[in-house]
Amino acid sequence: MNGFPHSVSSHEEAHLRILKIVEAAPEFRRAENKLQYLYLLTPKGIGEKVRMTRAYLARKEAEYEALQAEIQALKREMTSANEPH
């Protein structure tokens, strides 16, 4: 059993779980205008959050790959600098 009455649909159950998470967030509890969070609970709001998260992750992955390439280049430079000429 999911902890909700039998008449609750899976969509409603997901919505209630999201509400529970949002309400537990300290920022939400302290916010004077709780309606500003309402957008985040709509399908469009959740979709936008997913889009933003994907874009953020893609940027961070690109940064990681650039750093890895820079580290490898520096290691090669150090190795060649240590070799006798």
Number of C-alpha atoms within 10 A of each C-alpha: 5 8 6 12 9 8 8 12 11 11 9 12 16 12 14 14 12 14 15 11 11 17 15 11 11 9 11 16 12 10 11 9 9 12 10 10 15 11 12 16 14 12 10 11 14 13 13 14 13 12 12 12 12 12 12 12 12 12 12 12 12 12 12 12 12 12 12 12 12 12 12 12 12 12 12 12 11 11 10 11 10 9 7 5 5
